[in-house]
Amino acid sequence: MIRRAIALAMTVPALGAAGAAGAACTSACAVSADQVAAAAASAAITQDGRNNSAAITQSSGHNLSAITQRGNGNRASISQSAASGSASIDQRGGQHSAAVTQSGNGNQTAAITQSDLPGLGGGNVAVVSQGGNSDNALRLYQLGAANSYQGDQLAYAAGNRAIVAQTGASNAIKLSQNGSNNDANLAQVGTSDALKVTQSGEDNRLNFLQSGANLSYAVTQTGGAAATIVQTH
């Protein structure tokens, strides 16, 4: 049975505070939290089991979102369209998908962790899109095999930041940074991993490490540019 919970217009300062949007359910559940015109709102969703979905939409400033999922085949998405949003997705198991979209001005931060559980590992997908007129920051960790990440960071007046780490085999990273003060630290540890990074505009920096056999990468930098790339076989 599909259960659905919708939370509207909260004004609480932090996750876990009294009145915060929260929901918990088990297998085959769909949960959403929509917050409109609520400054400093927070939403948290926790799911255990298989084939669950969770979605949070926030359209006012200084919002916090957190989704935690345990099991297999779960889907999580967070959309924030105002200034100073913070999004966190933590998925344990395999065959998960995570999507974060942040489009407001001001500082945007996103943190995604996808990791194996025994017998449920690998095949996780993460997609992140960040845009606005100030700093964007991303921290992504994927552990297991056949994981993939695709990210776009667009900043028109300040800087982009990205830290991405993957461990396992057959993982893929694709990152595009288009703005002023770009920065990326990327690492892949395993075999048959692939990476593609494009940095365009202003001060670009890239530190990148691959380890294993059958590795591939493509890096394009236009601007201030600085690159450190290490491959080991």
N, C-alpha and C positions, 0 to 999 in steps of 0.2 A: 504494500500500500504506500502510496506517495503522500507524504505529509508536507505542508507548506506553511511557513510562518513569515509574515511580513511585519516589519517594524518601521514606524514612521516618526520623523521629527523628534529626535532626542537631543538634549543639550547637556551632556555630561562631559567632564574634562578628560577622562582616561578610560581605557579598556578595563573592565571589571568593576567600575564604579557603579553605585546604585543607579538603576534606570538605564544602563547601557543595553544596547540591542544584543541579545544573546539567544542561541538556539542550539539544541543538541538532538541528534537522531542517529539511527543505525542504518542498516542496508536499504538500498533503493529509495532513498529519501531525496527530496528536492527542497532546499531552503533558500530563501532570499531575504535580504534586508535592504530597504530603500529609504534613504534619508535625504530629504529635500528641505532647503532653507533652514537648516539647523546648524548654527555655528558650533564648532568644537564638539561635534557628535562622535560617538564611537560605536562600533559594531563588531561582534565576535560570534563566530559559528564554529562548532565542534561536531565532527561526524566520525563514527566508527563503523566499519563494515565495507560493503562493496557497492560499486555503481551508484554512489551518491553524487549529488551536485549541490554546490553552494555558490551564491552570487551576492555581492554587496555593491550597491550604487550609492555614491555620496556626491552631492552637488553644492556643498557649502565649504567654507574654509576651515583649516586646522582640524581635519578629521583623522581618525584612526580606524583602521580596519584590520581584522585578523581572522584567518580561516585555518583550522587545524583538521586534518583528515588522516585516518589510519585505516588501512585495508588495501583494496585493489580496485582499479578502474574508476577512481573518483575524479570529479571535475570541480575546479575552483576558479572563480573570476572576481576581480575587484575593479571597479571603475570609479575614479575620482576626477571631478571636473572643476575643482576650485583650488585656491592657493594652499600650499603647505599641507599636502596630504601625506599620510604614512600608511603603507600597505604591507602586510605580512601574510605569507602563505607557507604552511608547514605540512608537507605530505610525506607519509611513511608507507612504503609498500611499492607496488609496481603499476604500470599502465595508467599513471595519473596524468592529468593535464592542468596547467596553471596559467592564467592570463591576468595581467595587470595593465590597465590603461590609466595614465595620469596626464591630464591635459590643461591643468590650471597654471597660472603664474605663481611665483613663489617657489620655495623649496619643496621638491617632491622626493620621497624616499620609498624604495621598494626592496623587500627582502623575501627571497624564495628559497626554501630548502626542500629537496626531494631526495629521499634515501630509501634503500632497500629494507625490507623485512624478510626474514627467512622464508624462502619459497615464493615470494611475491615480488622479486626484484626486477628492475630495469624497465625500459620502454616509457620513461616519463618525458613529458613535453612541457616546456615553459616558453611563453611569449610575453614580452614586455614592451610597451610603448610609452615613452615619456616625452612631454613637450611643455614649453612655457618660456617665460622670460627670466628664469633664475636657475639655481643649481638643481640638477637631477642626480640622484644617487641610486645605484643598484648593487645589491649583494645577492649572488645566486650560487647555490651549491647543489650539485647533482652527483649522487653516488650510485653506481651500478652500471649496467650495460645498456647500449642502444638508447641513451638519453639524448635529447636535442634541446637547444635554446636558440631563440631568435629575438633580437632586441633592436629597438630604434630609440635613440635619444636625440631630441631636437631642442636646442637651447638658443634663443635669439639674442640674449643679452649677457649671459653668464656662462657657466661651465657645465660639462657633462662628466659623470664619473661612472665607472663600471668595474666591478670585481666579479669574476666568474671562475668557478673551479669545477672540474669534472673528474671523476675517477671511474675507471672501468673501460670496457672495449666498445668500439663503434659508436662513440659519442660525437656530437656535432654542435658547433657554435657558429652563429652568424650574427654579427653585431654591426650596426651602422650608427655612427655619431656625426651629427651635423650641427655645428654651433661654434662657440668661441673657444673656451678653455677645455678641450677634450682630454680625457685621461682614461686609460683602460689597463687593467691587470688581469690577464687571462692565463689559465693553466689547464692542461689536459694531461692526465696520467693514464696510460693504457695503450692499446694497440688499435690500429685502423680508425684513429680519430681524425676529424677534419675541422678546420677553422677558417672562417672568412671574416675579416674586419675591414671596414671602411671608415676612415676618419677624414672629414673635410672641414676646413675652416679653422683659422687661428692656431693656437698652441696645441699640437697633438703630441701625445706621449703614449707609448705602448710597451709593456713588458709582457712577454709571452713565453710559455714553456710547453713543449710536448715531449712525451717520453714513451718509447715503445717502437714497434715496427709498423710499416704501411701507413705512415702519417702523411697528412697533406695540410697545407695552409696557403692562404692568400691574404696579404696585407696591403692596403692602399692608404697612404697618408698625403694630404695636401695642406700645407700651412707651416707652422713652426716645426713640426715633426721631430720625433726622436724615437728610436726603436731598439729594443733589446729582444732578440729572438733566439731561443735555445731549443735544439732538437737533439734527442738522444735515441739510439737504436739498440 
